[in-house]
């Protein structure tokens, strides 16, 4: 009973955040932007719908850029594909199962239907808030919650165009240099920030070369050239399957060596 009440409270809190976020984006989009497109920092998130660490990043970190003014200097791009693989027959297999493929397609179609970030981000935030509580089949409730016409998204899915979008996202993530090794994979102005992804604000502020930085950039301890960006986290990313196998092998060898010694 107590667990049920906690889940209800969490759902209510997330719903309030969704409504608040949507209202914030409407307000901010109505305000004049003083930063030119050329001055904006490119911030890209490569993710998959059911990776718990991607959900956490979107729900607890990324949304804040719309609250703290950072969005005014950021060109945000979302890429919902992640560690999926394309079979020889052209079908796509997702790391966390069929529901992940479905929701990757839903979010890809939302981005296609509403290309302006202030339009599609609240919807993606809403869908991710549902996956966070394992309510995968309730994603269509986000249309009503945000007062959105479902037709552009549902038509995109029903027509099969979602698959074409998935293939485009596959090409994008597979073309990354250096290659991605896990998700969430956060890239600032073409450079991945690896396991420092939750500190992406510092990297964005350092990359911004325009005048009048937003309040979010003031007083930050910015990353330095000596920061070790190649260190890989062990417990807060979703690795590619091949990398998981390597990691298990390394751990097995370590355990065996320790036992032998």
N, C-alpha and C positions, 0 to 999 in steps of 0.2 A: 504493500500500500504506500509506504513511504517512498519507495523507488518510483512508483507511478506518479506521486505528487511532484517529485523532483523533475521527472521528465516533462510533466505539464508546465511547471514553472520555466524550465529551459525553453520549451516551445514558445511560451508566451513572451519571454525575453527576446528570443530570436525574431519573432513576429514584430515586436516593437522596434527592434533594430532595423528590420527591413523597411518598415514604414518610415522611420526616421531617416534612413539613408536615402530613400527615394525622394523625400521632401528636401533633404540637403542638396541633392543633385539638381533638382528643379530650381532651387534658389541660386546655386552657384552657376548653373548654365545661363541664368538670366542676367548675371553680373558680367560687365565687360572684362575681357582678359587682356592684360597689358603685355603679356609675354608673346613674342612672335613665334611662329611655328619653328623657324630655324634655330631659335634659342632653346627650345624645349629638349629635355633629356628623354631619350627613348628607354622606356622601362617595359620589358617583355617578361611574361610569366608563361612558361611551358608546364602544363599540368595535366592531370587526369581526374575525372569527376569523383572517383571513390578512393583515391589515395587519402588516408586520414590526415596526412601532413599537409597536403594541398588544401583540404577543407579548412584545416586550422589556420593556414597562412591567409587564405581569403577572408575568413570570418573574423579573425582576431588581429590581423596586421594590415593587410592590403586596403581594407575599406577605410582605414583612418586617413588616407591621403585626401579623401573628400571632405573630411572634417577639419584637418589642420592646414588646408590651403596648398598642400604640395601638388595637387592636381593641376594647379595653374602653370607649373613649370614642367609637367610630365606629359609625354605622349605614351599612354598606356596601351599595350597590346596583349591580349589573352589568346592562348593557343591550347584548346582542349583536345589533346591527343595523348601526350605522355609516352608511356612505355608500350603502347599497343604495337602489334605486329601485323603485317599483311601476308596472308597465305598465298601460295602459288596460284590459287584459283581466284584471287582478288578480294576475298573476304577478309575482314579485320577481326583479330582476336585481341581482346583487352585484358590487361593484367589482372583486374579484379572481377572478371566475369562479364556476362552478357549485359547486366544492368549498367555497367560502366560504359559499354559501347553505346547503349541507348542514351544515357545522359550526356556523354561526350557529344553525341549528335544533336541533342536538344540544345546544348549550350552553343555549339557551332552554328546552328540555325538561328539562334537568338542574336548572335553577333552579326550574322549575315542580314537578318531582317532589320535590325536596329544598329547600324554600323557606328553611330556616335556612342562613345564609351559611357556617357551619362545616361544613355537609354538602355544599353544592354547589361551594364554592371549590376544594377539592382536585381534584375531577373536572375543572373547567375548567382548572385549572393543568396537569393531566395532559394534556388534549387540546391545550392551547397548546404544551406541551413537544414534542409530536409534530409539530405544524404547523411549529414552529421548525426542525425537521430534515426538513421536507417529507414526513413519513410520514402523510399525510392519511387514508389508508384504514385506519390502525391504531387509530383512535380507540376502537374497542370493547374494545381491550386494557385500557383504563383501568378497566373494571368489575372485571376480575380483579386488577389491580394494587392497587385500593383495596378489594377484597372487597365490591363493591356488587352488588345485584340489578339486572340490566339492564332488567327488564321495564317499570318505570314510564317509563323514557326511550324505549325502543324502541316501546312502545305509543303514546306521545305522538307519535312520528314517523310510525308506520304509520297511525294514525287520521286524520292530516291536521291534528291540533290544533297542530302546530308552526307551520303557516302562520298560524293565528289568533294565536298568540303573536307571530309576526313582525310582523303588522299592528299589534298593540298596541304593540310596541317602536317601530315606525315612527311611530305617533301621538305617542309620548312624545318621541322625538328631534326630530320636526318641530315640536313645540310649545315647544321651548326658546327662552327669551328671555334674552340675545341668541341668535340662531340659531347652531348649530354650523357651523363652516367646515372642520373636519378632525377626524380621530380619531388618537390617543386624545383624547377631550374629557372633561376631568376637572372636576367641579363640586363645590364645597364650600359647603354651606348655601345652595344655589341660585345661587351665583356661579361662573362658569367661571374657571379660573386660567390659561388659555391655554398659552403655551409654557413656563410654570413648572411644568408638570404633574409632572415628576420630583421637584420640591421640595414635593410635596403635604403632606408631614408638617408643614412649617412653617405652612402655611395651616390645617390641621386644629387644630394646637396653639393658634394665635392665635384661632380661632373657638370653642374650648372655654372655657366660662365656669364650669364646675364646680370643685369643690375637688379636691385631691390629683391633679394631672395625672400621667400615666404617665411613667416614666423617659425615654421617647423625646422628651418635650417639654422636658426640663430642659437648659438650656445652649444652646438653639437660637437662631440669629439669625432672628427672626421678620420676615415681610414687612411693609413700611411702606406708608402711603397714597400715597407718591410713586412706588412701583414702577409701571413702565410695563407694564400687563397686555395692552395692545393690540398689542404687537409680535408679528408672526407668524413662526414658524420656517420656514426654507426647506428643511430636509433631514431632519427627524425626525418628520414627521407624514404621514398619508395624507389629502390634500385631497379635497374633493368634486370630481367631474369638471369642473363648471363653473369652479371655482376654479383647477384645473389649467390649463384652457384660457386663463383670464385671465392666469395666471402666465407661461405660454409666450408669450402675446402681449406682455406687458410686457418679458420678456427679449428677444424678437425686436426690439421697438422700440428697446430700449436698445442692442443690438448694432448695429442699423442706424444709430442716431444716432452711436455711437462710430466706426463705420466712415466715416460721412460727414464727421465732424469731423477 
